[in-house]
Amino acid sequence: MENSNINIYLRNADEEGTPADPTTPGSTPNAESPEKQKEKAGSGSGFGAKAIALYIGKQSLSMVTSRVGQFARDSVIQDKVNGVLKIGAYAGAMAVNPVLGGLALGFDLLNSTIDWASKSNQEGNSLSIRAERAGRINRSR
């Protein structure tokens, strides 16, 4: 049996409807010219500037909101601002993807609960130690 090569050429039409040259194997009829490729590459450069501007704006907002308590000399105001920002972040996350936003909120609530329980346990222990040192322990048995 002889080895024979079988060449199959598909006829494609480019955007103008002219058929591709079937005699040149491996030719890509819809290939873009280098000028068109440069135009496409140049149009994406605005994205980098927008990304940098967005990053700078986000960092500026973060800096301002993180120092509200320092400027007002009130930590309660800072806690309120942080709470509003957190609620806004979770609302935005849920708007984009409700499942992942809900999971993020659930993990944050779980973490907050664990922190609260730990702090209240430490506070209770320190209060009992202070009471014992002061001699205010009921030692009736």
N, CA, C and O atoms as a GROMACS GRO file, in nm:
protein
  564
    1MET      N    1   0.083  -0.116   0.000
    1MET     CA    2   0.000   0.000   0.000
    1MET      C    3   0.088   0.124   0.000
    1MET      O    4   0.184   0.132   0.077
    2GLU      N    5   0.058   0.215  -0.081
    2GLU     CA    6   0.137   0.336  -0.095
    2GLU      C    7   0.093   0.442   0.004
    2GLU      O    8  -0.024   0.452   0.038
    3ASN      N    9   0.192   0.520   0.049
    3ASN     CA   10   0.160   0.637   0.130
    3ASN      C   11   0.122   0.750   0.037
    3ASN      O   12   0.200   0.793  -0.048
    4SER      N   13   0.006   0.796   0.054
    4SER     CA   14  -0.036   0.909  -0.029
    4SER      C   15  -0.092   1.017   0.061
    4SER      O   16  -0.166   0.989   0.156
    5ASN      N   17  -0.058   1.138   0.029
    5ASN     CA   18  -0.109   1.252   0.106
    5ASN      C   19  -0.238   1.300   0.042
    5ASN      O   20  -0.247   1.319  -0.080
    6ILE      N   21  -0.334   1.319   0.126
    6ILE     CA   22  -0.460   1.373   0.078
    6ILE      C   23  -0.473   1.512   0.133
    6ILE      O   24  -0.474   1.533   0.254
    7ASN      N   25  -0.482   1.606   0.046
    7ASN     CA   26  -0.498   1.745   0.086
    7ASN      C   27  -0.642   1.788   0.061
    7ASN      O   28  -0.695   1.775  -0.049
    8ILE      N   29  -0.705   1.839   0.167
    8ILE     CA   30  -0.842   1.889   0.155
    8ILE      C   31  -0.838   2.037   0.185
    8ILE      O   32  -0.789   2.079   0.290
    9TYR      N   33  -0.888   2.116   0.095
    9TYR     CA   34  -0.892   2.260   0.112
    9TYR      C   35  -1.036   2.304   0.124
    9TYR      O   36  -1.122   2.269   0.042
   10LEU      N   37  -1.061   2.383   0.227
   10LEU     CA   38  -1.196   2.436   0.246
   10LEU      C   39  -1.200   2.576   0.188
   10LEU      O   40  -1.108   2.655   0.204
   11ARG      N   41  -1.308   2.604   0.122
   11ARG     CA   42  -1.325   2.734   0.062
   11ARG      C   43  -1.402   2.823   0.158
   11ARG      O   44  -1.518   2.797   0.189
   12ASN      N   45  -1.337   2.926   0.204
   12ASN     CA   46  -1.401   3.025   0.291
   12ASN      C   47  -1.415   3.155   0.216
   12ASN      O   48  -1.342   3.182   0.121
   13ALA      N   49  -1.508   3.233   0.260
   13ALA     CA   50  -1.523   3.366   0.201
   13ALA      C   51  -1.487   3.467   0.307
   13ALA      O   52  -1.522   3.449   0.424
   14ASP      N   53  -1.418   3.572   0.269
   14ASP     CA   54  -1.386   3.676   0.365
   14ASP      C   55  -1.506   3.768   0.384
   14ASP      O   56  -1.614   3.739   0.334
   15GLU      N   57  -1.487   3.878   0.454
   15GLU     CA   58  -1.598   3.966   0.486
   15GLU      C   59  -1.666   4.026   0.364
   15GLU      O   60  -1.786   4.053   0.367
   16GLU      N   61  -1.592   4.047   0.256
   16GLU     CA   62  -1.651   4.105   0.136
   16GLU      C   63  -1.723   4.000   0.051
   16GLU      O   64  -1.792   4.035  -0.044
   17GLY      N   65  -1.706   3.873   0.085
   17GLY     CA   66  -1.773   3.768   0.011
   17GLY      C   67  -1.689   3.706  -0.099
   17GLY      O   68  -1.737   3.618  -0.171
   18THR      N   69  -1.564   3.749  -0.114
   18THR     CA   70  -1.478   3.688  -0.215
   18THR      C   71  -1.419   3.559  -0.160
   18THR      O   72  -1.374   3.557  -0.046
   19PRO      N   73  -1.419   3.452  -0.239
   19PRO     CA   74  -1.369   3.325  -0.187
   19PRO      C   75  -1.219   3.330  -0.166
   19PRO      O   76  -1.147   3.403  -0.234
   20ALA      N   77  -1.172   3.252  -0.070
   20ALA     CA   78  -1.030   3.243  -0.041
   20ALA      C   79  -0.962   3.163  -0.150
   20ALA      O   80  -1.025   3.084  -0.220
   21ASP      N   81  -0.834   3.184  -0.165
   21ASP     CA   82  -0.757   3.116  -0.267
   21ASP      C   83  -0.735   2.971  -0.224
   21ASP      O   84  -0.665   2.947  -0.126
   22PRO      N   85  -0.793   2.872  -0.294
   22PRO     CA   86  -0.781   2.733  -0.251
   22PRO      C   87  -0.644   2.673  -0.282
   22PRO      O   88  -0.615   2.562  -0.236
   23THR      N   89  -0.562   2.740  -0.356
   23THR     CA   90  -0.434   2.682  -0.395
   23THR      C   91  -0.326   2.702  -0.291
   23THR      O   92  -0.221   2.638  -0.298
   24THR      N   93  -0.349   2.789  -0.194
   24THR     CA   94  -0.247   2.811  -0.092
   24THR      C   95  -0.290   2.746   0.038
   24THR      O   96  -0.377   2.798   0.108
   25PRO      N   97  -0.230   2.631   0.072
   25PRO     CA   98  -0.268   2.563   0.196
   25PRO      C   99  -0.222   2.644   0.317
   25PRO      O  100  -0.116   2.705   0.316
   26GLY      N  101  -0.304   2.642   0.418
   26GLY     CA  102  -0.271   2.711   0.542
   26GLY      C  103  -0.297   2.860   0.539
   26GLY      O  104  -0.264   2.929   0.636
   27SER      N  105  -0.354   2.911   0.432
   27SER     CA  106  -0.382   3.054   0.428
   27SER      C  107  -0.505   3.084   0.511
   27SER      O  108  -0.598   3.004   0.517
   28THR      N  109  -0.504   3.195   0.572
   28THR     CA  110  -0.621   3.237   0.651
   28THR      C  111  -0.683   3.355   0.581
   28THR      O  112  -0.628   3.465   0.584
   29PRO      N  113  -0.796   3.334   0.520
   29PRO     CA  114  -0.857   3.440   0.441
   29PRO      C  115  -0.906   3.558   0.524
   29PRO      O  116  -0.914   3.670   0.473
   30ASN      N  117  -0.939   3.535   0.650
   30ASN     CA  118  -0.994   3.642   0.733
   30ASN      C  119  -0.888   3.708   0.818
   30ASN      O  120  -0.921   3.780   0.912
   31ALA      N  121  -0.760   3.687   0.787
   31ALA     CA  122  -0.653   3.746   0.866
   31ALA      C  123  -0.655   3.897   0.850
   31ALA      O  124  -0.683   3.949   0.742
   32GLU      N  125  -0.624   3.966   0.959
   32GLU     CA  126  -0.626   4.111   0.957
   32GLU      C  127  -0.489   4.164   0.918
   32GLU      O  128  -0.386   4.102   0.943
   33SER      N  129  -0.492   4.277   0.858
   33SER     CA  130  -0.366   4.340   0.820
   33SER      C  131  -0.298   4.395   0.945
   33SER      O  132  -0.365   4.418   1.046
   34PRO      N  133  -0.168   4.416   0.940
   34PRO     CA  134  -0.099   4.472   1.057
   34PRO      C  135  -0.152   4.609   1.097
   34PRO      O  136  -0.147   4.644   1.215
   35GLU      N  137  -0.202   4.687   1.003
   35GLU     CA  138  -0.257   4.818   1.036
   35GLU      C  139  -0.381   4.804   1.124
   35GLU      O  140  -0.400   4.879   1.220
   36LYS      N  141  -0.467   4.707   1.089
   36LYS     CA  142  -0.589   4.685   1.168
   36LYS      C  143  -0.553   4.634   1.308
   36LYS      O  144  -0.618   4.672   1.406
   37GLN      N  145  -0.451   4.550   1.317
   37GLN     CA  146  -0.410   4.499   1.447
   37GLN      C  147  -0.357   4.612   1.535
   37GLN      O  148  -0.382   4.613   1.656
   38LYS      N  149  -0.284   4.707   1.477
   38LYS     CA  150  -0.233   4.820   1.554
   38LYS      C  151  -0.347   4.910   1.600
   38LYS      O  152  -0.342   4.962   1.712
   39GLU      N  153  -0.449   4.927   1.517
   39GLU     CA  154  -0.563   5.009   1.556
   39GLU      C  155  -0.635   4.947   1.675
   39GLU      O  156  -0.674   5.018   1.768
   40LYS      N  157  -0.651   4.814   1.671
   40LYS     CA  158  -0.718   4.747   1.783
   40LYS      C  159  -0.635   4.755   1.909
   40LYS      O  160  -0.690   4.776   2.018
   41ALA      N  161  -0.505   4.740   1.898
   41ALA     CA  162  -0.418   4.748   2.015
   41ALA      C  163  -0.418   4.888   2.074
   41ALA      O  164  -0.411   4.905   2.196
   42GLY      N  165  -0.427   4.989   1.989
   42GLY     CA  166  -0.428   5.127   2.037
   42GLY      C  167  -0.557   5.164   2.106
   42GLY      O  168  -0.556   5.250   2.194
   43SER      N  169  -0.668   5.103   2.070
   43SER     CA  170  -0.796   5.138   2.130
   43SER      C  171  -0.807   5.087   2.272
   43SER      O  172  -0.888   5.140   2.348
   44GLY      N  173  -0.731   4.987   2.312
   44GLY     CA  174  -0.738   4.933   2.447
   44GLY      C  175  -0.654   5.008   2.547
   44GLY      O  176  -0.660   4.978   2.666
   45SER      N  177  -0.576   5.106   2.504
   45SER     CA  178  -0.488   5.177   2.596
   45SER      C  179  -0.567   5.266   2.692
   45SER      O  180  -0.515   5.299   2.799
   46GLY      N  181  -0.687   5.305   2.659
   46GLY     CA  182  -0.769   5.386   2.748
   46GLY      C  183  -0.813   5.309   2.871
   46GLY      O  184  -0.843   5.368   2.974
   47PHE      N  185  -0.816   5.179   2.861
   47PHE     CA  186  -0.856   5.096   2.975
   47PHE      C  187  -0.756   5.109   3.088
   47PHE      O  188  -0.794   5.114   3.205
   48GLY      N  189  -0.628   5.114   3.055
   48GLY     CA  190  -0.525   5.127   3.159
   48GLY      C  191  -0.538   5.257   3.234
   48GLY      O  192  -0.524   5.260   3.357
   49ALA      N  193  -0.566   5.365   3.163
   49ALA     CA  194  -0.583   5.496   3.228
   49ALA      C  195  -0.708   5.495   3.317
   49ALA      O  196  -0.707   5.552   3.426
   50LYS      N  197  -0.813   5.431   3.270
   50LYS     CA  198  -0.935   5.423   3.351
   50LYS      C  199  -0.911   5.340   3.476
   50LYS      O  200  -0.960   5.374   3.584
   51ALA      N  201  -0.835   5.232   3.464
   51ALA     CA  202  -0.806   5.146   3.579
   51ALA      C  203  -0.722   5.221   3.682
   51ALA      O  204  -0.745   5.208   3.803
   52ILE      N  205  -0.626   5.299   3.635
   52ILE     CA  206  -0.543   5.376   3.727
   52ILE      C  207  -0.626   5.484   3.797
   52ILE      O  208  -0.612   5.504   3.917
   53ALA      N  209  -0.712   5.552   3.722
   53ALA     CA  210  -0.797   5.655   3.781
   53ALA      C  211  -0.893   5.593   3.884
   53ALA      O  212  -0.916   5.652   3.989
   54LEU      N  213  -0.947   5.477   3.852
   54LEU     CA  214  -1.037   5.409   3.945
   54LEU      C  215  -0.963   5.368   4.072
   54LEU      O  216  -1.016   5.382   4.182
   55TYR      N  217  -0.840   5.320   4.058
   55TYR     CA  218  -0.760   5.279   4.172
   55TYR      C  219  -0.729   5.399   4.262
   55TYR      O  220  -0.741   5.391   4.384
   56ILE      N  221  -0.690   5.512   4.200
   56ILE     CA  222  -0.659   5.631   4.278
   56ILE      C  223  -0.784   5.683   4.350
   56ILE      O  224  -0.776   5.724   4.466
   57GLY      N  225  -0.897   5.682   4.283
   57GLY     CA  226  -1.021   5.724   4.347
   57GLY      C  227  -1.059   5.635   4.463
   57GLY      O  228  -1.103   5.683   4.568
   58LYS      N  229  -1.043   5.505   4.445
   58LYS     CA  230  -1.076   5.411   4.552
   58LYS      C  231  -0.984   5.431   4.672
   58LYS      O  232  -1.029   5.428   4.787
   59GLN      N  233  -0.855   5.451   4.647
   59GLN     CA  234  -0.761   5.472   4.756
   59GLN      C  235  -0.791   5.604   4.829
   59GLN      O  236  -0.779   5.611   4.951
   60SER      N  237  -0.828   5.707   4.755
   60SER     CA  238  -0.861   5.836   4.817
   60SER      C  239  -0.984   5.823   4.906
   60SER      O  240  -0.985   5.873   5.018
   61LEU      N  241  -1.087   5.756   4.856
   61LEU     CA  242  -1.207   5.736   4.936
   61LEU      C  243  -1.176   5.655   5.061
   61LEU      O  244  -1.228   5.684   5.169
   62SER      N  245  -1.094   5.554   5.046
   62SER     CA  246  -1.056   5.472   5.161
   62SER      C  247  -0.980   5.553   5.265
   62SER      O  248  -1.003   5.538   5.385
   63MET      N  249  -0.891   5.639   5.219
   63MET     CA  250  -0.814   5.722   5.312
   63MET      C  251  -0.904   5.819   5.387
   63MET      O  252  -0.890   5.837   5.508
   64VAL      N  253  -0.997   5.881   5.315
   64VAL     CA  254  -1.086   5.979   5.379
   64VAL      C  255  -1.178   5.910   5.479
   64VAL      O  256  -1.194   5.958   5.592
   65THR      N  257  -1.238   5.798   5.440
   65THR     CA  258  -1.333   5.732   5.529
   65THR      C  259  -1.264   5.665   5.648
   65THR      O  260  -1.326   5.647   5.752
   66SER      N  261  -1.138   5.630   5.634
   66SER     CA  262  -1.070   5.565   5.746
   66SER      C  263  -1.024   5.667   5.851
   66SER      O  264  -0.984   5.628   5.960
   67ARG      N  265  -1.029   5.796   5.818
   67ARG     CA  266  -0.982   5.898   5.912
   67ARG      C  267  -1.094   5.989   5.963
   67ARG      O  268  -1.067   6.093   6.023
   68VAL      N  269  -1.217   5.949   5.942
   68VAL     CA  270  -1.329   6.031   5.989
   68VAL      C  271  -1.326   6.040   6.141
   68VAL      O  272  -1.345   6.149   6.196
   69GLY      N  273  -1.304   5.930   6.208
   69GLY     CA  274  -1.298   5.931   6.354
   69GLY      C  275  -1.183   6.014   6.407
   69GLY      O  276  -1.195   6.077   6.512
   70GLN      N  277  -1.072   6.013   6.334
   70GLN     CA  278  -0.956   6.093   6.376
   70GLN      C  279  -0.986   6.242   6.362
   70GLN      O  280  -0.951   6.321   6.450
   71PHE      N  281  -1.051   6.281   6.252
   71PHE     CA  282  -1.082   6.422   6.231
   71PHE      C  283  -1.190   6.469   6.328
   71PHE      O  284  -1.183   6.581   6.381
   72ALA      N  285  -1.290   6.385   6.353
   72ALA     CA  286  -1.400   6.422   6.441
   72ALA      C  287  -1.367   6.396   6.588
   72ALA      O  288  -1.440   6.440   6.677
   73ARG      N  289  -1.259   6.326   6.612
   73ARG     CA  290  -1.219   6.286   6.747
   73ARG      C  291  -1.329   6.207   6.817
   73ARG      O  292  -1.356   6.225   6.935
   74ASP      N  293  -1.393   6.118   6.739
   74ASP     CA  294  -1.502   6.038   6.794
   74ASP      C  295  -1.497   5.899   6.729
   74ASP      O  296  -1.518   5.886   6.608
   75SER      N  297  -1.471   5.798   6.808
   75SER     CA  298  -1.460   5.662   6.752
   75SER      C  299  -1.596   5.604   6.717
   75SER      O  300  -1.605   5.513   6.635
   76VAL      N  301  -1.703   5.656   6.778
   76VAL     CA  302  -1.837   5.607   6.747
   76VAL      C  303  -1.875   5.645   6.604
   76VAL      O  304  -1.934   5.565   6.531
   77ILE      N  305  -1.839   5.766   6.563
   77ILE     CA  306  -1.866   5.809   6.425
   77ILE      C  307  -1.788   5.721   6.328
   77ILE      O  308  -1.841   5.682   6.224
   78GLN      N  309  -1.663   5.690   6.361
   78GLN     CA  310  -1.582   5.605   6.275
   78GLN      C  311  -1.644   5.466   6.263
   78GLN      O  312  -1.645   5.409   6.154
   79ASP      N  313  -1.696   5.412   6.373
   79ASP     CA  314  -1.761   5.281   6.368
   79ASP      C  315  -1.886   5.285   6.280
   79ASP      O  316  -1.913   5.190   6.206
   80LYS      N  317  -1.961   5.395   6.287
   80LYS     CA  318  -2.080   5.408   6.203
   80LYS      C  319  -2.043   5.417   6.055
   80LYS      O  320  -2.107   5.354   5.971
   81VAL      N  321  -1.939   5.494   6.023
   81VAL     CA  322  -1.893   5.504   5.884
   81VAL      C  323  -1.847   5.368   5.833
   81VAL      O  324  -1.879   5.329   5.721
   82ASN      N  325  -1.771   5.296   5.915
   82ASN     CA  326  -1.725   5.162   5.875
   82ASN      C  327  -1.842   5.067   5.853
   82ASN      O  328  -1.840   4.986   5.761
   83GLY      N  329  -1.945   5.078   5.938
   83GLY     CA  330  -2.063   4.993   5.921
   83GLY      C  331  -2.137   5.023   5.792
   83GLY      O  332  -2.181   4.932   5.722
   84VAL      N  333  -2.151   5.152   5.761
   84VAL     CA  334  -2.220   5.191   5.637
   84VAL      C  335  -2.141   5.141   5.515
   84VAL      O  336  -2.200   5.090   5.420
   85LEU      N  337  -2.009   5.155   5.519
   85LEU     CA  338  -1.926   5.108   5.408
   85LEU      C  339  -1.936   4.956   5.392
   85LEU      O  340  -1.940   4.905   5.280
   86LYS      N  341  -1.941   4.885   5.504
   86LYS     CA  342  -1.950   4.739   5.498
   86LYS      C  343  -2.086   4.697   5.439
   86LYS      O  344  -2.093   4.605   5.358
   87ILE      N  345  -2.192   4.764   5.481
   87ILE     CA  346  -2.325   4.733   5.427
   87ILE      C  347  -2.328   4.761   5.277
   87ILE      O  348  -2.384   4.682   5.200
   88GLY      N  349  -2.270   4.873   5.235
   88GLY     CA  350  -2.264   4.906   5.093
   88GLY      C  351  -2.185   4.804   5.013
   88GLY      O  352  -2.223   4.768   4.902
   89ALA      N  353  -2.075   4.756   5.070
   89ALA     CA  354  -1.993   4.656   5.001
   89ALA      C  355  -2.071   4.525   4.985
   89ALA      O  356  -2.066   4.463   4.879
   90TYR      N  357  -2.141   4.482   5.089
   90TYR     CA  358  -2.218   4.358   5.078
   90TYR      C  359  -2.338   4.373   4.986
   90TYR      O  360  -2.375   4.279   4.916
   91ALA      N  361  -2.399   4.492   4.985
   91ALA     CA  362  -2.511   4.515   4.892
   91ALA      C  363  -2.461   4.508   4.748
   91ALA      O  364  -2.527   4.450   4.662
   92GLY      N  365  -2.345   4.568   4.723
   92GLY     CA  366  -2.288   4.562   4.588
   92GLY      C  367  -2.251   4.419   4.550
   92GLY      O  368  -2.273   4.378   4.436
   93ALA      N  369  -2.194   4.345   4.644
   93ALA     CA  370  -2.157   4.206   4.616
   93ALA      C  371  -2.280   4.122   4.587
   93ALA      O  372  -2.277   4.036   4.499
   94MET      N  373  -2.387   4.145   4.660
   94MET     CA  374  -2.509   4.068   4.637
   94MET      C  375  -2.576   4.108   4.506
   94MET      O  376  -2.643   4.026   4.443
   95ALA      N  377  -2.558   4.233   4.465
   95ALA     CA  378  -2.614   4.275   4.337
   95ALA      C  379  -2.542   4.207   4.221
   95ALA      O  380  -2.605   4.173   4.121
   96VAL      N  381  -2.413   4.187   4.235
   96VAL     CA  382  -2.335   4.123   4.130
   96VAL      C  383  -2.360   3.973   4.129
   96VAL      O  384  -2.391   3.915   4.025
   97ASN      N  385  -2.347   3.909   4.246
   97ASN     CA  386  -2.366   3.765   4.256
   97ASN      C  387  -2.431   3.737   4.392
   97ASN      O  388  -2.362   3.740   4.494
   98PRO      N  389  -2.561   3.710   4.395
   98PRO     CA  390  -2.631   3.693   4.523
   98PRO      C  391  -2.576   3.578   4.608
   98PRO      O  392  -2.572   3.589   4.730
   99VAL      N  393  -2.535   3.470   4.545
   99VAL     CA  394  -2.486   3.355   4.622
   99VAL      C  395  -2.355   3.388   4.691
   99VAL      O  396  -2.340   3.367   4.811
  100LEU      N  397  -2.259   3.439   4.615
  100LEU     CA  398  -2.129   3.471   4.674
  100LEU      C  399  -2.139   3.588   4.771
  100LEU      O  400  -2.069   3.590   4.872
  101GLY      N  401  -2.225   3.686   4.742
  101GLY     CA  402  -2.246   3.796   4.834
  101GLY      C  403  -2.305   3.748   4.965
  101GLY      O  404  -2.265   3.794   5.072
  102GLY      N  405  -2.401   3.656   4.958
  102GLY     CA  406  -2.460   3.599   5.079
  102GLY      C  407  -2.359   3.517   5.158
  102GLY      O  408  -2.359   3.522   5.281
  103LEU      N  409  -2.274   3.443   5.089
  103LEU     CA  410  -2.169   3.367   5.157
  103LEU      C  411  -2.071   3.461   5.228
  103LEU      O  412  -2.031   3.435   5.341
  104ALA      N  413  -2.032   3.568   5.160
  104ALA     CA  414  -1.940   3.663   5.222
  104ALA      C  415  -2.003   3.726   5.346
  104ALA      O  416  -1.936   3.742   5.448
  105LEU      N  417  -2.130   3.763   5.338
  105LEU     CA  418  -2.200   3.820   5.452
  105LEU      C  419  -2.209   3.718   5.566
  105LEU      O  420  -2.189   3.753   5.682
  106GLY      N  421  -2.239   3.594   5.532
  106GLY     CA  422  -2.247   3.489   5.634
  106GLY      C  423  -2.114   3.467   5.705
  106GLY      O  424  -2.109   3.453   5.827
  107PHE      N  425  -2.005   3.465   5.627
  107PHE     CA  426  -1.873   3.448   5.688
  107PHE      C  427  -1.837   3.567   5.776
  107PHE      O  428  -1.776   3.550   5.882
  108ASP      N  429  -1.875   3.687   5.734
  108ASP     CA  430  -1.845   3.804   5.816
  108ASP      C  431  -1.925   3.801   5.946
  108ASP      O  432  -1.872   3.834   6.052
  109LEU      N  433  -2.053   3.763   5.938
  109LEU     CA  434  -2.134   3.753   6.060
  109LEU      C  435  -2.079   3.647   6.153
  109LEU      O  436  -2.077   3.665   6.275
  110LEU      N  437  -2.035   3.534   6.097
  110LEU     CA  438  -1.976   3.428   6.179
  110LEU      C  439  -1.849   3.478   6.247
  110LEU      O  440  -1.828   3.453   6.365
  111ASN      N  441  -1.765   3.547   6.172
  111ASN     CA  442  -1.641   3.600   6.227
  111ASN      C  443  -1.669   3.703   6.336
  111ASN      O  444  -1.602   3.704   6.440
  112SER      N  445  -1.768   3.790   6.315
  112SER     CA  446  -1.805   3.890   6.416
  112SER      C  447  -1.858   3.824   6.542
  112SER      O  448  -1.828   3.868   6.652
  113THR      N  449  -1.936   3.718   6.525
  113THR     CA  450  -1.990   3.646   6.641
  113THR      C  451  -1.879   3.580   6.722
  113THR      O  452  -1.880   3.584   6.844
  114ILE      N  453  -1.784   3.520   6.653
  114ILE     CA  454  -1.672   3.456   6.722
  114ILE      C  455  -1.589   3.561   6.796
  114ILE      O  456  -1.549   3.538   6.911
  115ASP      N  457  -1.564   3.676   6.733
  115ASP     CA  458  -1.489   3.783   6.799
  115ASP      C  459  -1.563   3.834   6.922
  115ASP      O  460  -1.503   3.855   7.027
  116TRP      N  461  -1.695   3.855   6.909
  116TRP     CA  462  -1.774   3.904   7.022
  116TRP      C  463  -1.772   3.805   7.137
  116TRP      O  464  -1.756   3.845   7.252
  117ALA      N  465  -1.787   3.675   7.107
  117ALA     CA  466  -1.786   3.574   7.212
  117ALA      C  467  -1.649   3.568   7.281
  117ALA      O  468  -1.642   3.553   7.403
  118SER      N  469  -1.544   3.580   7.204
  118SER     CA  470  -1.410   3.577   7.261
  118SER      C  471  -1.386   3.697   7.351
  118SER      O  472  -1.332   3.683   7.461
  119LYS      N  473  -1.426   3.816   7.305
  119LYS     CA  474  -1.407   3.936   7.385
  119LYS      C  475  -1.491   3.932   7.513
  119LYS      O  476  -1.443   3.972   7.619
  120SER      N  477  -1.615   3.885   7.504
  120SER     CA  478  -1.699   3.880   7.623
  120SER      C  479  -1.646   3.777   7.722
  120SER      O  480  -1.657   3.796   7.843
  121ASN      N  481  -1.590   3.668   7.672
  121ASN     CA  482  -1.530   3.567   7.759
  121ASN      C  483  -1.408   3.624   7.830
  121ASN      O  484  -1.390   3.603   7.950
  122GLN      N  485  -1.324   3.697   7.757
  122GLN     CA  486  -1.206   3.758   7.818
  122GLN      C  487  -1.247   3.864   7.920
  122GLN      O  488  -1.185   3.877   8.025
  123GLU      N  489  -1.351   3.939   7.888
  123GLU     CA  490  -1.398   4.042   7.981
  123GLU      C  491  -1.453   3.978   8.108
  123GLU      O  492  -1.428   4.028   8.218
  124GLY      N  493  -1.527   3.870   8.092
  124GLY     CA  494  -1.579   3.800   8.209
  124GLY      C  495  -1.468   3.744   8.296
  124GLY      O  496  -1.475   3.749   8.418
  125ASN      N  497  -1.365   3.690   8.233
  125ASN     CA  498  -1.251   3.637   8.309
  125ASN      C  499  -1.178   3.748   8.383
  125ASN      O  500  -1.140   3.731   8.498
  126SER      N  501  -1.158   3.862   8.317
  126SER     CA  502  -1.086   3.971   8.383
  126SER      C  503  -1.170   4.029   8.497
  126SER      O  504  -1.114   4.069   8.600
  127LEU      N  505  -1.302   4.034   8.482
  127LEU     CA  506  -1.388   4.083   8.591
  127LEU      C  507  -1.383   3.990   8.710
  127LEU      O  508  -1.379   4.036   8.825
  128SER      N  509  -1.383   3.859   8.685
  128SER     CA  510  -1.377   3.765   8.797
  128SER      C  511  -1.241   3.772   8.867
  128SER      O  512  -1.233   3.757   8.988
  129ILE      N  513  -1.135   3.793   8.790
  129ILE     CA  514  -1.002   3.806   8.851
  129ILE      C  515  -0.996   3.933   8.935
  129ILE      O  516  -0.940   3.931   9.045
  130ARG      N  517  -1.051   4.043   8.886
  130ARG     CA  518  -1.052   4.168   8.963
  130ARG      C  519  -1.135   4.153   9.091
  130ARG      O  520  -1.096   4.202   9.197
  131ALA      N  521  -1.249   4.085   9.079
  131ALA     CA  522  -1.334   4.066   9.197
  131ALA      C  523  -1.262   3.979   9.300
  131ALA      O  524  -1.273   4.004   9.421
  132GLU      N  525  -1.191   3.879   9.254
  132GLU     CA  526  -1.118   3.792   9.345
  132GLU      C  527  -1.006   3.869   9.415
  132GLU      O  528  -0.983   3.851   9.534
  133ARG      N  529  -0.937   3.955   9.341
  133ARG     CA  530  -0.832   4.035   9.400
  133ARG      C  531  -0.887   4.134   9.503
  133ARG      O  532  -0.822   4.164   9.604
  134ALA      N  533  -1.005   4.183   9.476
  134ALA     CA  534  -1.067   4.279   9.568
  134ALA      C  535  -1.128   4.210   9.688
  134ALA      O  536  -1.164   4.277   9.786
  135GLY      N  537  -1.142   4.078   9.685
  135GLY     CA  538  -1.198   4.004   9.796
  135GLY      C  539  -1.348   4.001   9.796
  135GLY      O  540  -1.408   3.980   9.902
  136ARG      N  541  -1.411   4.022   9.682
  136ARG     CA  542  -1.556   4.023   9.675
  136ARG      C  543  -1.609   3.893   9.618
  136ARG      O  544  -1.706   3.894   9.542
  137ILE      N  545  -1.550   3.783   9.652
  137ILE     CA  546  -1.596   3.654   9.604
  137ILE      C  547  -1.677   3.589   9.714
  137ILE      O  548  -1.635   3.586   9.830
  138ASN      N  549  -1.791   3.538   9.680
  138ASN     CA  550  -1.875   3.466   9.774
  138ASN      C  551  -1.816   3.327   9.792
  138ASN      O  552  -1.821   3.244   9.702
  139ARG      N  553  -1.759   3.303   9.909
  139ARG     CA  554  -1.693   3.175   9.932
  139ARG      C  555  -1.774   3.085  10.024
  139ARG      O  556  -1.718   2.998  10.090
  140SER      N  557  -1.901   3.106  10.028
  140SER     CA  558  -1.982   3.021  10.114
  140SER      C  559  -2.000   2.885  10.050
  140SER      O  560  -2.028   2.872   9.931
  141ARG      N  561  -1.982   2.781  10.136
  141ARG     CA  562  -1.995   2.646  10.083
  141ARG      C  563  -2.085   2.565  10.168
  141ARG      O  564  -2.108   2.448  10.140
   0.00000   0.00000   0.00000
